[in-house]
Amino acid sequence: MYCIFALVVIKQVGIMAETFESEVNGTVKTFAWLHFFLAGFLAGLAIWL
């Protein structure tokens, strides 16, 4: 369930980046993807353990 939320965050960050031009857009996108991969990794780890 949380991984779906992480995908929604990526989508919303993409929309925000198109709407507001800023120098930090790349950084925010990077953190959104990092958040998604970390959520997926932790979900997989929880299932495995």
Wavefront OBJ file of the C-alpha trace (Angstrom):
o trace
v 0.000 0.000 0.000
v 2.794 2.404 0.881
v 4.523 1.690 -2.440
v 1.399 2.957 -4.220
v 1.642 6.141 -2.150
v 5.281 6.467 -3.207
v 4.194 6.256 -6.869
v 1.619 8.994 -6.239
v 4.398 11.140 -4.748
v 6.465 10.668 -7.929
v 3.497 11.684 -10.082
v 2.769 14.755 -7.958
v 6.418 15.823 -7.956
v 6.423 15.562 -11.744
v 3.350 17.793 -11.980
v 4.873 20.248 -9.507
v 8.125 20.355 -11.478
v 6.201 21.246 -14.650
v 4.216 23.953 -12.849
v 7.003 25.627 -10.865
v 10.349 26.189 -12.539
v 13.096 25.995 -9.929
v 16.711 24.922 -9.474
v 15.728 22.280 -6.938
v 13.368 20.343 -9.235
v 16.035 17.743 -9.991
v 16.805 17.287 -6.317
v 13.148 16.882 -5.395
v 12.635 14.353 -8.203
v 15.681 12.423 -7.029
v 14.350 12.246 -3.474
v 10.925 11.153 -4.736
v 12.485 8.256 -6.663
v 14.733 7.406 -3.706
v 11.624 7.345 -1.500
v 9.925 4.949 -3.936
v 12.882 2.566 -4.163
v 13.400 2.603 -0.407
v 9.694 1.858 0.179
v 9.856 -1.018 -2.306
v 13.038 -2.376 -0.765
v 11.612 -2.251 2.752
v 8.347 -3.873 1.631
v 10.314 -6.655 -0.055
v 12.482 -7.056 3.026
v 9.405 -7.272 5.251
v 7.892 -9.979 3.036
v 11.169 -11.887 2.871
v 11.683 -11.818 6.634
l 1 2 3 4 5 6 7 8 9 10 11 12 13 14 15 16 17 18 19 20 21 22 23 24 25 26 27 28 29 30 31 32 33 34 35 36 37 38 39 40 41 42 43 44 45 46 47 48 49
